[in-house]
Amino acid sequence: PEVRTVVARAGRAEIATDPMGPEISDVFVKLHPRREWRKGWTKDDIQEAIEQALAPVPGINVGYGQPIELRVNELISGVRSDVAVKVFGPEFDELEGLAQQIAGQLSELRGVEDVAVEQTAGLPGLDIGIDRAALARHGLNVADVRQLIEVGIGGGRAGEVLEGDARYAIVARFLPSRRADTESIGNLLLHTSRGERVPLRAVARLTSAEGPAQISREDGSRRVVVEFNVRDRDIGTVVAEAQARLAQAVDLPAGYSLDWGGQFENLRRARERLSLVVPLSLALIFAMLFTAFGSLRLAALIFCLVPFAVSGGIFALGVRGLPFSVSAGIGFIALAGLAVLNGVVMVSYYEALRQRGLALDAAVRHGAAVRLRPIMMTALTTVFGFVPMALSTSAGAEVQRPLATVVIGGLVSASLLTLFGLPVAYRAMERRMARGRSVA
């Protein structure tokens, strides 16, 4: 009852940007608004119901995803699933066997769903084996047979039609009834130089055969792809576990190799970028703190809020059971700036009070009391603003939830440290500096 309409499309035009054979179908399922669903049902429940309904159907592999997500995945990484294991090697049969072995190992891992091997076989064809001795007895050659098959079945150019400035080729071939099956093709006639008409079956052996549906290549090597989706676990952990398992369970012959792609490839590139961006962002934050206060001591004191904010974000991710992702990494970068902001507000007010002549203890007590409300209001408004993202279940929530969770958890821990830990640390540091100056 949750499904409004279902539209299926089998195969697509063979264009370079989006090829797909007739053995593959896209099934688009449009759902009713969520308020019309059965009570307690989620999208995962609907997907599970569809899986149970399709389970009795033999010989099909089903993958699930959003239409735009599928297209983006396919355009970026060449596959529609979250992760792809690409098997490279010279022999097609060996590739198929390795792919099936890898699929079996992956299916046993927790969190791995929708395991599918790229369909490479199953294309029906007609194998025509020419009897050269029979051809010679009738005064024919292989070119005569090739021309009959090529023109009679595939079609041959017979002329042109002019329509204005446009030219259209005229293609002629046998009627469908003359080329519908093996027997009809065997009855096609070859004309000899002596005027005889010889049926094709008299000079060739016609057998139905099954050939490869496609032969994919990448970087000049043949490949077969095993793809799967990841549910209820993070992609990085699942791929690390899968790599370790395949290294032990699958023995690759010489000349064969594995490569990993799909969304995991994007995650790997994003982590490499974050490994550069995060240290650079933290260095810029520290440089700005030093520029603002003109003191390495005060800049380091405020910057110490960042690790505590990060620990709060990590704790929040663990409580909610969310994995570290690219969006979570971006949340940590934003969190560093927000945590430092509250520290700047507090320490700058301390310095202003001391410049007015207040003693250290009085400045710390008065500053902490006065800045309590602004810091709490800043933190609470930010937290409340991120709550809808943290609790979102709509499309795109898998990106919003980690980012919002990191910011909320980190702001809570950083704000508590700013209000209670920073005044104590500032007082202790300044008293130590004062004793050092008095001794000197």
C-alpha positions as CSV (number, residue, x, y, z in Angstrom):
1,P,0.0,0.0,0.0
2,E,3.0,2.4,0.3
3,V,3.7,2.1,-3.4
4,R,2.0,4.6,-5.8
5,T,3.4,3.6,-9.2
6,V,6.0,1.3,-10.7
7,V,7.8,2.0,-14.0
8,A,10.3,-0.4,-15.5
9,R,12.7,0.2,-18.4
10,A,14.7,-2.7,-20.0
11,G,17.9,-1.6,-21.7
12,R,18.9,1.7,-23.0
13,A,20.3,3.1,-26.2
14,E,23.9,2.1,-26.8
15,I,25.4,5.5,-26.4
16,A,28.9,6.1,-25.1
17,T,27.8,7.9,-21.9
18,D,25.2,5.4,-20.6
19,P,25.2,1.9,-22.1
20,M,23.1,-0.9,-20.7
21,G,22.1,-4.2,-22.2
22,P,18.6,-5.6,-22.5
23,E,19.3,-8.1,-19.7
24,I,19.3,-5.1,-17.2
25,S,16.2,-3.3,-16.2
26,D,15.7,-0.1,-14.2
27,V,12.5,-0.3,-12.0
28,F,11.4,3.0,-10.6
29,V,9.1,2.7,-7.5
30,K,7.3,5.9,-6.6
31,L,6.0,5.9,-3.0
32,H,3.0,7.6,-1.4
33,P,3.7,10.4,1.1
34,R,5.1,9.1,4.4
35,R,1.9,10.0,6.3
36,E,0.0,7.5,4.3
37,W,2.3,4.6,5.1
38,R,1.4,1.9,7.6
39,K,2.2,2.9,11.2
40,G,5.8,2.2,12.0
41,W,6.9,1.4,8.5
42,T,10.2,2.9,7.1
43,K,11.9,2.7,3.7
44,D,14.0,-0.2,5.0
45,D,10.8,-2.1,5.8
46,I,9.5,-1.5,2.2
47,Q,12.8,-2.6,0.7
48,E,12.7,-5.8,2.8
49,A,9.2,-6.5,1.7
50,I,10.2,-6.2,-1.9
51,E,13.2,-8.5,-1.3
52,Q,11.0,-11.1,0.1
53,A,8.6,-10.8,-2.8
54,L,11.4,-11.2,-5.3
55,A,13.3,-14.0,-3.5
56,P,11.4,-16.9,-5.2
57,V,12.3,-15.5,-8.7
58,P,15.4,-17.5,-9.9
59,G,18.4,-16.0,-11.7
60,I,18.0,-12.3,-10.8
61,N,20.3,-9.9,-8.9
62,V,18.6,-6.9,-7.4
63,G,20.2,-3.7,-6.2
64,Y,18.5,-0.8,-4.5
65,G,19.2,2.9,-4.4
66,Q,18.0,6.4,-5.3
67,P,17.7,7.1,-9.1
68,I,20.0,10.1,-9.0
69,E,22.4,8.3,-6.7
70,L,22.6,5.4,-9.1
71,R,23.4,7.7,-12.0
72,V,26.0,9.6,-10.1
73,N,27.7,6.5,-8.9
74,E,27.7,5.0,-12.4
75,L,29.1,8.2,-14.0
76,I,31.8,8.7,-11.3
77,S,33.0,5.2,-10.7
78,G,31.4,3.1,-13.4
79,V,29.2,1.0,-11.1
80,R,25.9,1.6,-9.4
81,S,26.7,0.2,-6.0
82,D,28.6,1.5,-3.0
83,V,31.7,-0.7,-3.5
84,A,33.1,-2.6,-6.5
85,V,35.7,-5.2,-6.6
86,K,37.3,-5.2,-10.1
87,V,39.0,-8.4,-11.1
88,F,41.6,-8.0,-13.9
89,G,43.2,-10.8,-15.9
90,P,43.7,-12.3,-19.4
91,E,41.4,-15.3,-19.4
92,F,37.7,-14.7,-19.5
93,D,36.6,-18.0,-17.9
94,E,39.1,-17.6,-15.1
95,L,37.9,-14.1,-14.4
96,E,34.3,-15.4,-14.1
97,G,35.3,-18.1,-11.7
98,L,37.3,-15.7,-9.5
99,A,34.4,-13.2,-9.5
100,Q,31.9,-15.9,-8.3
101,Q,34.4,-17.0,-5.6
102,I,34.8,-13.4,-4.4
103,A,31.0,-12.9,-4.4
104,G,30.6,-15.9,-2.2
105,Q,33.1,-14.6,0.3
106,L,31.6,-11.1,0.4
107,S,28.1,-12.4,1.0
108,E,29.2,-13.8,4.4
109,L,30.3,-10.4,5.7
110,R,28.0,-8.4,8.0
111,G,26.7,-5.3,6.4
112,V,27.2,-6.5,2.9
113,E,24.0,-6.5,0.8
114,D,23.0,-6.8,-2.8
115,V,26.1,-8.7,-4.0
116,A,26.1,-9.0,-7.7
117,V,28.5,-10.2,-10.3
118,E,28.6,-8.4,-13.6
119,Q,26.8,-10.4,-16.2
120,T,29.2,-11.4,-18.8
121,A,27.7,-14.6,-20.4
122,G,24.3,-15.6,-21.7
123,L,24.1,-13.8,-25.1
124,P,22.5,-16.3,-27.6
125,G,24.2,-16.6,-31.0
126,L,24.5,-18.7,-34.1
127,D,27.8,-20.4,-34.8
128,I,28.4,-21.1,-38.5
129,G,31.2,-23.6,-39.1
130,I,32.2,-23.7,-42.8
131,D,33.0,-27.0,-44.5
132,R,35.8,-25.9,-46.9
133,A,35.8,-29.3,-48.7
134,A,32.1,-29.0,-49.5
135,L,32.6,-25.4,-50.6
136,A,35.3,-26.5,-53.0
137,R,33.1,-29.3,-54.5
138,H,30.5,-26.7,-55.4
139,G,33.0,-24.1,-56.7
140,L,32.3,-21.7,-53.8
141,N,34.6,-20.0,-51.3
142,V,34.3,-18.5,-47.8
143,A,33.7,-15.0,-49.2
144,D,30.5,-16.2,-50.8
145,V,29.2,-17.5,-47.4
146,R,30.3,-14.3,-45.6
147,Q,28.5,-12.1,-48.2
148,L,25.3,-14.1,-47.9
149,I,25.2,-13.9,-44.1
150,E,26.4,-10.2,-44.0
151,V,23.9,-8.9,-46.5
152,G,21.0,-11.3,-46.1
153,I,20.8,-11.2,-42.3
154,G,22.6,-8.0,-41.4
155,G,21.6,-6.0,-44.4
156,G,23.5,-4.4,-47.3
157,R,23.4,-1.0,-48.9
158,A,21.3,-1.0,-52.1
159,G,21.2,2.7,-52.9
160,E,20.2,6.2,-51.6
161,V,17.1,8.2,-51.3
162,L,17.3,12.0,-51.7
163,E,14.9,14.1,-49.7
164,G,15.8,17.8,-50.1
165,D,19.4,18.1,-49.0
166,A,19.3,14.9,-46.9
167,R,20.5,11.6,-48.2
168,Y,19.2,8.3,-46.7
169,A,20.7,4.9,-47.4
170,I,18.6,2.1,-48.7
171,V,19.4,-1.1,-46.8
172,A,18.1,-4.5,-48.2
173,R,18.0,-7.8,-46.4
174,F,15.9,-11.0,-46.3
175,L,12.4,-11.1,-44.9
176,P,12.2,-11.9,-41.1
177,S,10.6,-15.3,-42.0
178,R,13.8,-16.2,-43.9
179,R,16.2,-15.4,-41.1
180,A,14.0,-16.2,-38.0
181,D,15.7,-19.4,-36.8
182,T,18.5,-21.8,-37.5
183,E,16.5,-23.9,-39.9
184,S,15.5,-20.8,-42.0
185,I,19.0,-19.6,-42.2
186,G,20.2,-23.0,-43.2
187,N,17.8,-23.0,-46.1
188,L,19.3,-19.8,-47.5
189,L,20.7,-20.4,-51.0
190,L,24.1,-19.8,-52.4
191,H,24.6,-19.3,-56.2
192,T,27.5,-21.1,-57.8
193,S,29.3,-20.1,-61.0
194,R,27.7,-23.0,-62.7
195,G,24.2,-21.7,-62.0
196,E,23.5,-24.1,-59.2
197,R,21.7,-23.1,-56.0
198,V,23.2,-24.7,-52.9
199,P,21.6,-24.4,-49.4
200,L,23.8,-23.0,-46.7
201,R,23.3,-26.1,-44.6
202,A,25.0,-28.2,-47.3
203,V,28.3,-26.3,-46.9
204,A,28.3,-25.2,-43.3
205,R,27.3,-26.5,-39.8
206,L,24.9,-24.2,-38.0
207,T,24.6,-24.6,-34.2
208,S,23.1,-22.4,-31.5
209,A,25.7,-21.2,-29.1
210,E,26.0,-19.0,-26.0
211,G,28.6,-16.3,-26.1
212,P,29.7,-13.4,-23.8
213,A,27.1,-10.7,-23.3
214,Q,29.9,-8.2,-22.9
215,I,33.7,-8.0,-22.5
216,S,34.7,-5.0,-20.3
217,R,38.1,-3.6,-20.4
218,E,39.9,-1.0,-18.2
219,D,43.5,0.2,-18.7
220,G,43.9,-2.3,-21.5
221,S,43.0,-5.4,-19.4
222,R,39.9,-7.5,-19.3
223,R,37.9,-7.1,-16.1
224,V,34.8,-8.4,-14.3
225,V,33.2,-6.4,-11.5
226,V,31.7,-7.7,-8.3
227,E,29.6,-5.0,-6.6
228,F,27.7,-4.7,-3.4
229,N,26.1,-2.2,-1.1
230,V,26.8,-1.5,2.6
231,R,24.1,-1.2,5.2
232,D,24.2,-0.6,8.9
233,R,28.0,-0.2,8.8
234,D,30.5,2.3,7.4
235,I,32.1,1.6,4.1
236,G,35.7,2.0,5.3
237,T,35.4,-0.7,7.9
238,V,33.5,-3.2,5.6
239,V,36.1,-2.7,2.8
240,A,39.0,-3.2,5.2
241,E,37.4,-6.4,6.5
242,A,36.6,-7.6,3.0
243,Q,40.2,-6.9,1.8
244,A,41.6,-9.0,4.7
245,R,39.2,-11.8,4.0
246,L,39.8,-12.0,0.2
247,A,43.6,-11.9,0.8
248,Q,43.2,-15.1,2.8
249,A,40.4,-16.9,1.0
250,V,41.1,-16.1,-2.7
251,D,44.3,-17.3,-4.4
252,L,44.9,-15.1,-7.4
253,P,46.8,-16.8,-10.3
254,A,49.8,-15.1,-11.9
255,G,48.7,-12.2,-14.1
256,Y,45.4,-11.5,-12.1
257,S,44.8,-8.7,-9.7
258,L,42.1,-6.9,-7.7
259,D,41.2,-3.3,-7.5
260,W,38.6,-1.5,-5.3
261,G,36.2,1.2,-6.6
262,G,32.8,2.7,-6.2
263,Q,32.0,5.0,-3.4
264,F,34.9,3.6,-1.5
265,E,37.2,5.1,-4.1
266,N,35.6,8.5,-3.5
267,L,35.9,8.0,0.3
268,R,39.6,7.2,-0.1
269,R,40.2,10.3,-2.2
270,A,38.2,12.5,0.3
271,R,40.2,11.2,3.2
272,E,43.4,12.0,1.4
273,R,42.2,15.5,0.9
274,L,41.0,15.8,4.5
275,S,44.4,14.7,5.7
276,L,45.8,17.8,4.1
277,V,42.9,20.2,4.8
278,V,42.4,19.5,8.5
279,P,46.0,20.3,9.6
280,L,46.0,23.3,7.3
281,S,42.8,24.6,8.9
282,L,44.0,24.0,12.4
283,A,47.3,25.8,11.6
284,L,45.3,28.8,10.2
285,I,43.2,28.9,13.3
286,F,46.2,29.0,15.6
287,A,47.9,31.7,13.4
288,M,44.7,33.9,13.6
289,L,44.6,33.4,17.4
290,F,48.3,34.5,17.7
291,T,47.6,37.5,15.5
292,A,44.6,38.5,17.5
293,F,46.2,38.3,21.0
294,G,49.9,38.8,20.1
295,S,50.7,36.1,22.6
296,L,51.7,32.6,22.0
297,R,50.7,31.6,25.5
298,L,47.1,32.8,25.1
299,A,46.8,31.4,21.6
300,A,47.8,28.0,22.9
301,L,45.4,28.2,25.8
302,I,42.4,28.8,23.6
303,F,43.6,26.3,21.0
304,C,43.5,23.6,23.7
305,L,39.7,23.8,23.4
306,V,39.9,22.1,20.0
307,P,40.9,18.6,21.3
308,F,38.2,18.6,23.9
309,A,35.6,19.6,21.2
310,V,36.9,16.8,18.9
311,S,36.5,14.3,21.8
312,G,32.9,15.4,22.3
313,G,32.2,15.0,18.6
314,I,33.7,11.5,18.6
315,F,31.8,10.5,21.7
316,A,28.5,11.8,20.1
317,L,29.2,9.7,16.9
318,G,29.8,6.6,19.1
319,V,26.6,7.1,21.1
320,R,24.5,7.4,18.0
321,G,26.4,4.5,16.2
322,L,27.4,6.7,13.3
323,P,30.6,6.0,11.3
324,F,33.2,8.5,10.5
325,S,32.5,9.9,7.1
326,V,33.5,12.8,4.9
327,S,30.6,14.9,6.2
328,A,31.8,14.1,9.8
329,G,35.2,15.3,8.9
330,I,33.8,18.6,7.6
331,G,31.9,18.8,10.9
332,F,35.1,18.6,12.9
333,I,36.6,21.4,10.9
334,A,33.6,23.6,11.6
335,L,33.6,22.5,15.2
336,A,37.2,23.7,15.6
337,G,36.2,27.2,14.6
338,L,33.1,27.3,16.8
339,A,35.0,26.0,19.9
340,V,37.8,28.6,19.5
341,L,35.2,31.3,19.1
342,N,33.9,30.9,22.7
343,G,37.4,30.8,24.0
344,V,38.2,34.1,22.2
345,V,35.1,35.7,23.8
346,M,36.1,34.6,27.3
347,V,39.9,35.3,27.2
348,S,39.5,38.7,25.4
349,Y,37.1,39.8,28.2
350,Y,39.6,38.7,30.8
351,E,42.3,40.7,29.2
352,A,40.1,43.8,28.9
353,L,39.2,43.6,32.6
354,R,42.8,43.3,33.7
355,Q,43.7,46.3,31.5
356,R,41.1,48.3,33.4
357,G,43.0,47.5,36.6
358,L,41.1,44.5,38.1
359,A,43.1,41.9,39.9
360,L,43.5,38.5,38.4
361,D,41.1,36.6,40.6
362,A,38.5,39.4,40.4
363,A,38.8,39.6,36.6
364,V,38.4,35.8,36.2
365,R,35.3,35.6,38.5
366,H,33.6,38.7,37.0
367,G,34.5,37.7,33.4
368,A,33.2,34.1,33.9
369,A,29.9,35.4,35.4
370,V,29.4,38.1,32.7
371,R,30.3,35.8,29.7
372,L,28.2,32.9,31.0
373,R,25.0,34.0,29.3
374,P,26.5,35.0,25.9
375,I,28.5,31.7,25.6
376,M,25.5,29.6,26.6
377,M,23.2,31.4,24.2
378,T,25.7,31.0,21.4
379,A,26.2,27.3,22.0
380,L,22.5,26.6,22.5
381,T,21.3,28.4,19.4
382,T,23.9,26.6,17.3
383,V,22.9,23.2,18.9
384,F,19.2,23.8,18.4
385,G,19.8,24.8,14.8
386,F,21.6,21.5,14.1
387,V,19.0,19.3,15.9
388,P,16.7,19.0,12.8
389,M,19.7,17.8,10.8
390,A,20.8,15.3,13.4
391,L,17.3,13.8,13.6
392,S,16.6,13.9,9.9
393,T,15.4,10.8,8.1
394,S,14.6,12.2,4.7
395,A,16.7,12.0,1.5
396,G,20.2,13.2,2.2
397,A,20.0,12.4,5.9
398,E,23.1,10.1,5.7
399,V,25.1,13.2,4.9
400,Q,23.4,15.6,7.4
401,R,23.3,13.4,10.5
402,P,27.1,12.9,11.0
403,L,27.9,16.5,10.5
404,A,25.2,17.7,12.9
405,T,26.0,15.1,15.5
406,V,29.7,16.1,15.5
407,V,28.9,19.8,15.9
408,I,26.3,19.2,18.7
409,G,28.5,16.8,20.7
410,G,31.6,18.9,20.3
411,L,29.9,22.2,21.2
412,V,28.5,20.7,24.4
413,S,32.0,19.5,25.6
414,A,33.8,22.7,24.4
415,S,31.2,25.0,26.0
416,L,31.5,23.2,29.3
417,L,35.2,23.4,29.2
418,T,35.1,27.1,28.2
419,L,32.8,27.9,31.2
420,F,34.5,25.8,33.9
421,G,37.9,24.7,32.7
422,L,39.2,27.8,30.8
423,P,38.9,30.2,33.8
424,V,40.8,27.8,36.0
425,A,43.5,27.3,33.4
426,Y,43.8,31.0,32.6
427,R,44.1,31.8,36.3
428,A,46.8,29.2,36.9
429,M,48.8,30.2,33.9
430,E,48.7,33.9,34.7
431,R,49.7,33.2,38.3
432,R,52.6,31.1,37.2
433,M,53.7,33.9,34.8
434,A,53.4,36.4,37.6
435,R,55.6,34.3,39.9
436,G,58.1,33.9,37.2
437,R,58.3,37.7,36.6
438,S,58.6,38.4,40.4
439,V,61.5,35.9,40.7
440,A,63.2,37.4,37.7
